Amino acid sequence: MSHSAAHAATEPPVITVRAVLFDMDGTLVDSTAIVEQVWLEFAERYGLDYNEILRTSHGVQAGDTVRRYAPEGADFDALTAELGEMERTRTDGVIALPGAETLLAGLPDDAIALVTSADRILAEIRMKAAGLPMPSTTVTAESVTRGKPHPEGYLKAAALLGADPADVVVFEDAPAGIAAARAAGMRTVVVGKAAARHNADLEEGMWRIPDYSAVTVTAVKDDDGGYLLTLTL
């Protein structure tokens, strides 16, 4: 390989889009310890396989996981509400991923959205605990009829921002969320050190970063009032 070819191979990817969508847990906010603790208590109460629950619950609405694993005859709604309350009252150890605050500060608020399987109250609590601002446009659990891996949430966020799915990039960490973004026809950046374990095969239009430490952004307003966002990963 020539020197120039080797140099080109190490150049960081550059993505130009009109809108940026973020998942929350595991993508902007590290809340792993709390999430795992809550599901451990749920699994122990009903004698369920904790590791199996963790494997499938990440990035999925809590109610969907409760319906999948709770024993027959259980009050799914009451259980989901109880788990939600447990998550809302525990914020110890919730921190932002490295570089997340700087990246959000560099992006125009009307060109970004949060798309999370958490409900609005929990999303606000977690973002505040991590010291991150809530984007004005948010699509939470109450905003959709079908949670991730269905693309509804990401498609709704793009529509709210007035962006075509082809002009959007999604930052995600969980298999369900990655599947949702891909089904929505959006370019996808897989975030986190554990991302490689979740999603070994990167397709065209997908990239992987450990966190946002090396990500830079420039935002240029165009003639139609929107933005052209250039992200270097």
C-alpha positions as CSV (number, residue, x, y, z in Angstrom):
1,M,0.0,0.0,0.0
2,S,1.4,3.4,-0.9
3,H,1.8,6.1,1.7
4,S,-1.1,8.1,0.3
5,A,-3.4,5.1,0.3
6,A,-2.4,4.3,3.9
7,H,-3.1,7.9,4.9
8,A,-6.5,7.8,3.2
9,A,-7.4,4.6,5.0
10,T,-6.9,6.3,8.3
11,E,-8.8,9.5,7.5
12,P,-11.8,9.7,9.8
13,P,-15.2,9.4,8.1
14,V,-17.0,12.7,7.3
15,I,-20.8,12.6,7.2
16,T,-23.0,15.5,5.8
17,V,-26.6,15.6,6.9
18,R,-29.5,17.9,7.7
19,A,-30.5,16.4,11.0
20,V,-29.0,14.3,13.8
21,L,-31.0,11.9,15.9
22,F,-29.8,10.5,19.2
23,D,-30.9,7.6,21.3
24,M,-30.4,8.3,25.0
25,D,-29.4,5.3,27.3
26,G,-26.0,4.0,26.3
27,T,-25.7,6.6,23.5
28,L,-25.7,10.0,25.2
29,V,-26.1,8.8,28.8
30,D,-24.4,6.0,30.6
31,S,-27.1,4.6,32.9
32,T,-26.1,0.9,32.7
33,A,-25.7,0.3,36.4
34,I,-29.2,1.5,37.2
35,V,-30.9,-0.3,34.3
36,E,-29.1,-3.6,35.2
37,Q,-30.0,-3.3,38.9
38,V,-33.7,-2.8,38.1
39,W,-33.8,-5.8,35.7
40,L,-31.9,-7.9,38.2
41,E,-34.5,-7.2,40.9
42,F,-37.3,-8.0,38.4
43,A,-35.6,-11.3,37.4
44,E,-35.0,-12.4,41.0
45,R,-38.6,-11.7,42.0
46,Y,-40.0,-14.0,39.4
47,G,-37.1,-16.5,39.1
48,L,-36.3,-15.4,35.5
49,D,-33.1,-15.6,33.5
50,Y,-31.4,-12.3,34.2
51,N,-28.8,-12.6,31.4
52,E,-31.5,-13.4,28.9
53,I,-33.5,-10.3,29.9
54,L,-30.5,-8.1,29.6
55,R,-29.6,-9.5,26.2
56,T,-33.0,-8.6,24.8
57,S,-34.2,-5.6,26.8
58,H,-31.5,-3.0,25.9
59,G,-33.0,-0.2,23.9
60,V,-36.5,-1.7,24.1
61,Q,-39.5,-0.1,25.9
62,A,-39.8,-1.5,29.4
63,G,-43.4,-2.5,28.9
64,D,-42.5,-4.7,25.9
65,T,-39.9,-6.5,28.0
66,V,-42.3,-7.0,30.9
67,R,-44.9,-8.5,28.6
68,R,-42.3,-10.8,27.1
69,Y,-41.0,-12.2,30.4
70,A,-43.4,-11.6,33.3
71,P,-45.3,-14.8,34.3
72,E,-48.8,-15.4,33.1
73,G,-51.4,-13.6,35.1
74,A,-49.1,-10.8,36.2
75,D,-50.4,-7.2,36.0
76,F,-48.2,-6.0,33.2
77,D,-49.2,-2.3,33.5
78,A,-48.6,-2.3,37.2
79,L,-45.2,-4.0,36.9
80,T,-44.1,-1.6,34.2
81,A,-45.2,1.4,36.3
82,E,-43.3,0.0,39.3
83,L,-40.1,-0.6,37.2
84,G,-40.4,2.9,35.8
85,E,-40.7,4.4,39.3
86,M,-37.6,2.5,40.4
87,E,-35.7,3.9,37.4
88,R,-36.9,7.5,38.0
89,T,-35.7,7.5,41.6
90,R,-32.2,6.2,41.0
91,T,-29.7,8.5,39.4
92,D,-26.5,7.6,41.1
93,G,-23.7,7.0,38.5
94,V,-25.7,8.5,35.6
95,I,-23.1,10.3,33.5
96,A,-22.8,11.7,30.0
97,L,-20.6,9.8,27.5
98,P,-17.3,11.6,26.9
99,G,-17.7,14.4,24.3
100,A,-21.5,14.2,24.3
101,E,-22.0,17.7,25.9
102,T,-19.6,19.4,23.5
103,L,-21.2,17.7,20.5
104,L,-24.7,18.7,21.5
105,A,-23.6,22.3,22.2
106,G,-22.2,22.4,18.6
107,L,-25.4,21.3,17.0
108,P,-28.4,23.7,16.3
109,D,-31.3,22.7,18.5
110,D,-33.8,22.7,15.5
111,A,-31.7,20.2,13.7
112,I,-31.5,17.5,16.4
113,A,-33.9,15.2,18.2
114,L,-33.8,12.7,21.1
115,V,-35.5,9.3,20.2
116,T,-35.7,7.1,23.3
117,S,-37.6,4.1,24.6
118,A,-37.8,5.9,28.0
119,D,-40.9,7.9,28.9
120,R,-40.7,11.7,29.0
121,I,-40.2,12.0,32.7
122,L,-37.4,9.4,32.9
123,A,-35.7,11.0,29.8
124,E,-35.7,14.4,31.5
125,I,-34.4,13.0,34.8
126,R,-31.5,11.1,33.1
127,M,-30.5,13.9,30.8
128,K,-30.5,16.3,33.8
129,A,-28.5,13.9,35.9
130,A,-25.9,13.6,33.2
131,G,-25.7,17.4,32.8
132,L,-27.0,17.3,29.2
133,P,-29.7,19.7,27.7
134,M,-32.9,18.1,26.4
135,P,-33.4,18.8,22.7
136,S,-36.6,20.7,22.0
137,T,-37.7,17.8,19.7
138,T,-38.0,14.6,21.6
139,V,-39.8,11.3,20.7
140,T,-40.3,9.3,23.9
141,A,-42.2,6.1,24.7
142,E,-45.6,8.0,24.9
143,S,-45.0,9.4,21.4
144,V,-45.2,6.2,19.4
145,T,-47.5,3.2,19.1
146,R,-44.6,0.8,18.2
147,G,-41.3,1.0,20.0
148,K,-37.9,0.1,18.7
149,P,-36.9,-2.0,16.7
150,H,-39.8,-0.6,14.7
151,P,-38.7,2.6,12.8
152,E,-41.7,4.7,13.9
153,G,-39.8,6.8,16.4
154,Y,-37.0,7.7,14.1
155,L,-39.3,8.4,11.2
156,K,-41.4,10.7,13.4
157,A,-38.4,12.6,14.6
158,A,-37.2,13.2,11.1
159,A,-40.7,14.4,10.1
160,L,-40.8,16.8,13.0
161,L,-37.5,18.3,12.0
162,G,-38.5,18.4,8.3
163,A,-35.7,16.2,7.2
164,D,-35.8,13.3,4.7
165,P,-34.6,10.0,6.2
166,A,-31.7,9.9,3.6
167,D,-30.5,13.3,5.1
168,V,-30.4,12.0,8.7
169,V,-27.8,10.3,10.8
170,V,-28.7,8.3,13.9
171,F,-26.4,7.7,16.9
172,E,-27.4,4.4,18.6
173,D,-25.9,1.7,20.8
174,A,-28.5,-1.1,21.1
175,P,-29.4,-3.8,18.6
176,A,-33.1,-2.8,18.7
177,G,-32.3,0.9,18.0
178,I,-29.8,0.1,15.3
179,A,-32.4,-2.0,13.6
180,A,-35.0,0.8,13.9
181,A,-32.6,3.4,12.4
182,R,-31.7,1.1,9.5
183,A,-35.3,0.2,8.8
184,A,-36.0,4.0,8.7
185,G,-33.4,4.2,5.9
186,M,-31.0,6.4,7.9
187,R,-27.3,6.4,8.2
188,T,-26.2,5.1,11.6
189,V,-23.3,5.6,13.9
190,V,-22.9,2.7,16.5
191,V,-21.8,4.2,19.8
192,G,-20.0,2.6,22.7
193,K,-17.3,0.1,23.5
194,A,-19.9,-2.7,23.8
195,A,-21.3,-1.8,20.4
196,A,-19.0,-4.2,18.6
197,R,-20.4,-7.0,20.7
198,H,-24.0,-6.0,19.8
199,N,-23.5,-5.4,16.2
200,A,-20.5,-7.1,14.6
201,D,-21.4,-6.4,11.0
202,L,-21.3,-2.9,9.7
203,E,-23.1,-2.3,6.5
204,E,-22.7,0.5,4.0
205,G,-23.8,3.7,5.7
206,M,-22.8,2.6,9.2
207,W,-19.8,3.5,11.4
208,R,-18.6,2.8,14.9
209,I,-17.2,5.1,17.6
210,P,-16.3,4.4,21.3
211,D,-17.7,7.8,22.3
212,Y,-17.8,11.4,21.1
213,S,-14.3,12.5,22.1
214,A,-13.0,12.7,18.5
215,V,-16.3,13.9,16.9
216,T,-16.4,17.4,15.5
217,V,-19.2,19.3,13.8
218,T,-19.7,22.3,11.6
219,A,-23.2,23.7,11.0
220,V,-23.9,26.0,8.1
221,K,-27.3,27.6,7.5
222,D,-28.5,27.1,4.0
223,D,-30.9,29.2,1.8
224,D,-34.1,27.4,2.8
225,G,-33.5,28.1,6.5
226,G,-32.3,24.6,7.4
227,Y,-28.8,23.5,8.2
228,L,-26.0,21.6,6.5
229,L,-24.3,19.6,9.2
230,T,-20.8,18.1,8.6
231,L,-19.7,15.6,11.2
232,T,-16.2,14.2,11.4
233,L,-16.1,11.0,13.4
